[in-house]
């Protein structure tokens, strides 16, 4: 019986070791959709929106659809243990249309085409003077017109 407990403990420790190592392995998540090149080859300049929709489909919920262009986006994210997720691949397909709904341009962009956007940390100053809440309430008493409040002229 003592030998079986030792074997059970060894097996349990091995299981925890395998699970621990599996938790540290990187995982990948794919989001979005960009049509494959063979489907995109069926679309050419001058085609109608209906032709584009039949050949490669319309952008889904993850895509953006506007009157002048359709955008298809797909990206791949790598997760590794405790680190922040990292986008390692990105594809964007933009199909531009003219006012008549005809294709004017087809552009493809990758992760290398992206630009880093610097966020501004500006703070808007408020127009409220540095007076207390009670002072603000009391200063409004002289501005109330009782006739307006009662519906009088």
C-alpha positions in Angstrom: 0.0 0.0 0.0 2.9 2.4 0.7 4.2 1.7 -2.8 0.9 2.6 -4.4 0.7 5.9 -2.5 4.2 6.8 -3.8 3.2 6.0 -7.3 0.0 8.0 -7.0 2.0 11.0 -5.7 4.5 10.7 -8.4 1.8 10.5 -11.1 0.0 13.5 -9.5 3.2 15.6 -9.4 3.9 14.6 -13.1 0.4 15.8 -14.0 0.9 19.1 -12.3 4.2 19.6 -14.0 2.7 18.9 -17.4 -0.2 21.3 -16.7 2.2 23.9 -15.5 4.3 23.7 -18.6 1.2 23.8 -20.8 0.0 27.0 -19.1 3.3 28.6 -20.0 3.1 27.8 -23.7 2.1 30.4 -26.2 -1.4 30.4 -27.7 -2.7 32.1 -30.8 -6.1 33.6 -31.5 -7.3 34.6 -35.0 -9.9 37.4 -35.4 -11.7 38.7 -38.5 -11.7 37.8 -42.1 -9.9 38.9 -45.3 -10.8 37.1 -48.5 -8.1 34.8 -49.9 -6.2 36.0 -53.0 -8.0 33.5 -55.3 -11.4 35.0 -54.4 -10.0 38.5 -54.6 -8.8 37.9 -58.1 -12.4 37.8 -59.2 -12.8 41.4 -58.3 -11.6 44.2 -60.7 -11.8 47.9 -61.0 -15.2 48.9 -62.3 -17.1 46.0 -60.8 -20.4 46.8 -58.9 -20.9 46.4 -55.2 -23.2 43.4 -56.0 -20.3 41.7 -57.9 -17.9 42.3 -55.0 -20.5 41.0 -52.5 -20.9 37.8 -54.7 -17.2 37.3 -55.1 -15.8 38.0 -51.6 -18.8 38.8 -49.5 -19.6 41.9 -47.5 -17.7 42.8 -44.4 -19.1 41.0 -41.3 -19.7 42.3 -37.8 -16.0 42.7 -37.3 -15.5 44.6 -40.5 -16.5 48.2 -41.3 -18.9 49.0 -44.1 -19.3 52.6 -45.3 -20.7 54.1 -48.5 -17.3 54.9 -50.1 -15.4 51.8 -49.0 -15.6 48.3 -47.5 -12.9 47.3 -45.1 -12.1 43.6 -44.3 -9.7 43.1 -41.4 -8.0 40.0 -39.9 -5.4 39.7 -37.2 -3.6 37.1 -35.2 -2.8 37.6 -31.5 -0.1 35.7 -29.5 -0.7 35.2 -25.8 2.2 34.0 -23.7 1.7 33.3 -20.0 1.5 36.5 -18.0 2.6 38.9 -20.8 0.2 41.3 -22.5 -1.3 39.9 -25.8 0.7 40.9 -28.9 -0.7 41.3 -32.4 1.8 39.5 -34.6 -0.1 39.6 -38.0 -2.6 42.0 -39.4 -4.2 42.2 -42.8 -6.6 44.9 -44.0 -8.3 45.0 -47.4 -9.9 48.2 -48.5 -12.2 48.2 -51.5 -13.1 51.7 -52.5 -16.3 52.7 -54.5 -17.2 55.8 -56.4 -20.6 57.5 -56.1 -22.2 55.0 -58.6 -21.1 52.0 -56.5 -18.3 50.9 -58.8 -14.9 49.7 -57.6 -12.3 52.4 -57.9 -9.4 51.0 -55.9 -8.4 47.8 -54.0 -5.7 48.2 -51.4 -4.1 45.7 -49.0 -2.3 46.7 -45.8 -0.2 44.7 -43.3 1.1 45.1 -39.8 4.1 46.9 -41.1 1.9 49.6 -42.7 0.5 50.6 -39.3 1.5 53.7 -37.4 1.7 54.2 -33.7 -0.7 56.8 -32.5 0.5 58.9 -29.6 -2.3 59.7 -27.1 -2.4 63.3 -25.8 -2.5 63.7 -22.0 -3.9 67.2 -22.1 -6.3 68.1 -19.4 -9.2 70.5 -20.0 -9.5 73.1 -17.3 -13.0 73.6 -16.0 -14.8 76.9 -16.0 -16.0 76.3 -12.4 -14.3 78.7 -10.0 -12.7 77.3 -6.9 -15.7 77.8 -4.6 -17.5 75.3 -2.5 -20.7 73.6 -3.5 -22.6 75.4 -0.8 -21.3 78.8 -2.1 -22.5 77.9 -5.6 -26.0 77.0 -4.3 -26.3 80.1 -2.2 -25.1 82.4 -5.0 -28.0 81.2 -7.2 -30.8 82.3 -4.8 -30.7 85.9 -6.1 -31.0 84.7 -9.8 -34.3 82.9 -9.3 -37.4 84.8 -10.7 -40.4 83.5 -8.8 -42.8 84.8 -11.5 -41.1 82.6 -14.1 -41.2 79.6 -11.8 -45.0 80.0 -11.2 -45.8 80.5 -14.9 -46.6 84.2 -14.5 -45.7 87.0 -16.9 
